[in-house]
Amino acid sequence: MSNDFLAGMAASSHQRVAEARQLHSDTEIWRWAEAAPQPPKLVLSPKKFDVIAEVKLRSPAVGVLRSGDENIGARVAGYAAAGAAAVSVLTEPERFEGSLDHLEEAARALEAAGGVPAMRKDFLVHPYQVAEARLAGAGGILIIVRMLARTELDALIKAAQQLGLFVLIEAFDTADIAVADELLAAHGSGTSKLLLGINSRDLTTLKVVPGRLEELVDLLPTGVPRVAESGVGTPEDAARLARAGYDLALIGSALMSTEDPATLLSAMLVAGRGAK
């Protein structure tokens, strides 16, 4: 998952946008998105530690996590019942075997389960995809600082704020954090919640870099929720990162790999909140 990988994923994402625009224009998709029901808002716990639980059928780092016939609705309902603040849903089709159908299914199940928001996780490059997310029922999106120019990042955040979606801004290193700080200064006064996450995976080897989350946390602003991404697999990890200063953890592979994700998620929340 090197920068070449990100460039390739961006190109693929642009191609998906181009194909979608052949079916429905920007004006159409935006009108439909604005008319869609308001998604649930992201509400963080006063206990100071939350989990964004993830649905992904495949990871380039570890391969297949779940089969294509996975009951996504049942899984995300279990996440919500266990206390997840939000559910991240991969919609990238080539490397993660995701789809907008998965997002729609998750959003419907989460609404029925009490209103936890879904988040579209993808290699987003265009506001069109933000409208797609809202139309599919998402309450938030993820954007990758490393992958886009500043003007593209601004456009995605602006689109999300216009549609009432929260934004998880993903950074990998100090340079990304500097750009994220600029984005927060430019857009932080908007009505949509902004979060700043650190992804601990090495972009070349895909392996988790030990200590990266702790090394970078003090560089993150304290006025925005701070999210630990990747490498969070146990309640002990959750407690360690909560003590380090993270407010949330985004947890995917660990929850997708276990046969009892609700129990693991609950234990992570207990450990993280107990460490604060």
N, C-alpha and C positions, 0 to 999 in steps of 0.2 A: 504494500500500500504506500508506495513512494509518491513523490510529487507527480511523477509520470502517471501513476495510477489515478491520482486525483484529476489530472488533466484529461485522462481517458474517460473517467466517470462524468466529468463536466461535459465533454463532447457528446457522450451518450445521452446525457440529460437534455442538452440542447436539441438533439435529434428527436427525443420523445416529445418535447414541446412543439417542435415543427410539425410532427405528425398529428399531434392533438389539435393544433390550430387549423389543420386542413379540414377537420371535422366540425370544430366550433371556434368561432372567432373570439378574439380577446374581449370584445364588447359583450358577446353572449355569455361567456364563462363568468365574467365579472358581474353581470346583471344577475345571473343565477346565484352566484355566491352571496351577493348582498341580500338577496331575497331568502336565502336558506335560514332555517331556524338558528337562533343564537346558540353557539356551543357552550358547554359548561365552562366556567371560569376555573383557573388554577388557584386553589386555596391551600396554603401551606400551614402546617401544624404549629401551634404555639409551643410545642415541645422541641422545636428548633432542629429537627432532622426529619427528612422525608425521602421517599424513594420514587423515582420514575421507573416503573417496571416495563420491560421491553418484550415485544413480540418480533422474533426474526426466525425464519425457518432455516436459514443458512448463514454462515459467517465465513468470509475469506480466510480468517485466521484458523478456524477449527473444522470447517466443512459443514456437512449437513447436521442440523440440530434437531429438526423435527420434520416429519413427512408432510407432503403437500396436502394431505387430508386432515391436518390438525384442526381441531375445533377451536377456532380463534375466539368465538363468542364466549364459550365456556371458560377458556383460559383467562381472558381479560376480566370477566366477571369475578373469577377467583382472585385475581390481582386486586380488584377494587375492594372485595370483601376483606382481604388481608391488610388493607390500609394504604395502598398505593395512592399517591397524590395525583399521578397522571400515568398514562400508558403510552409508551413510544411504540410506533408501528412502522417497520421498514416497508417502504413502497418501491424500492429499487429492484427491478426485475432480473437483471443479468447476473449479478454477483451475490445477491441476497435472497433471490426468489420471492421478492415482495410484490405487492400490487396495491392499487387504489381500492380494489375490492376488499382486501384485508383491512384497510383503514375504515371503510364503510361498515364492514361487519363489526369491527371493534367498537366504533363509535355508537352504533345501535345498541350493542350489548352493554356498554358503559352507561348509556343514558337510562336503560332499563334497570341497571344496578345502582342507580342513585346519583349519577351526574359527575363522575370523574372524567376529566377531559382526555381525549386522545391527542397525540402529537405526531405529525407526519415527520418521519426521519428518512431523509433521502439526500441526494446530492443536488440540492435546489439551485437553480441558476436564473430563474425568471419569475416575475410576479404572477404569470399565468399559473404556475404551479402552486402558488399560495392560494389563489382562487380555487384551484382544484381541491386543495386540502380542506378549505372551508366548506366547499360543496359536498365533500365526502363526510363531513361532520366533525372534522378536527377542531380542537380548541387551541392548538399551538403548532409551531414548526421548529425545526432545527436548521441553522445555517452554519456553514463551515468557513471561518475567516480565511484560512490558508488557500482556499480554492478560488476565491473571487476577488475582483477589483473592488476598491472602496465604493465606487458608484453603484456597482451591482449589489453590494451588501446593503447600502442605503435604500435601494429600491425594494429589496425584499422586506426589510424591516418596516418601511413605510406602508407597503401593501398589507403586511400582517396587522399593523396598527389600525389601518382603515377597516379591516375586516374583524377586528376584535380578537386577534389571536396572540397568545404569548409567544415569545421567541427565546429559544435556547441558543446562545452564541457560543460556538465551539472553538476553542483555541488549543494549540499544541505546545507553544513555547513563548518566550518573552516577546518576540516580535509580534506574534498573534495577539498577545495580551495588550500590547500598546495600541494596536488597531481597535481591539475590542473596547478599550478605554475611550477612544475617540467616538465610537459608535454609541456608547452609553451616554457620553456627554451630549451628543447630537440628538438622540432619540429618547433619552431616559425620562423626559417630562411628559411623554405620551401616556395614554390611558392603559395601554397593554403592558403586561409584566414582562420585563427582560431578565434573563438569567445568564450567567456566564459560567461555562464549563471548561474543564481541562480534560483532554483525552490523553490517557497515559500510554497509549500504544506508540511504538516506534513506527514511523511511516515507511520504513524500508523492510524491516523484518516481521512486522505485525505483532511482535512480542511486546508484552507489557514491560515498561521500563520501571524497575523498582525505585521507589523514592521520588519519582517525578511529581506525583500529586502533592506530596509534602513540600518538595522544593519550591513549587510555584505558588502555593496557596497564599503566601504572604504578599505576593505581587498583585493579588486580586483585590479590587475595591471591596470595602466592607458594606457599602450601601446597596449591594445587589446580591441576590441569592447565588451562592457558589456551589457548583455541581461537580462531583467527582465522576469521571467517566472511564470505564474499562478497568478490568482487574479487580473489581469488587465482587468477591465470590463467597464470603463467609460473614457471619455476624461479627467476628473479630475484625475483619476488614472495615466493616461499617463503623464500629466503635473507634478504630484507629483514625479513620478519616474525619469522623465527627469531632474528635479531640483536636485534630489538626486545624479545624476551622471550616469544614465543608457543611453546607446546609442541606444538601441533597446528594444522593448517589443515583446515577443511571445504571441499572443492572439488567443485562441481557442474557449472555451465555449461561451464567450460573442458574438463572431461573428457567431457561429453556432446556437445560440439561438434566435437571432434577425431576423425579417423579412426583414430588410434593412441593411445587413452587410456593403455595400459600404459606406453608409452615416456614420455609426458608425466608420468605419476605417478612413475615411477622417477626421472626427472630432477629432479622437485620434491623428492623425498626426499633425493637426493644433495646438492642445493643447500642445503636446509634444515639437514641434518645437518652439512654442511661449514661452515656459518656459525656453528655453536654454539661 
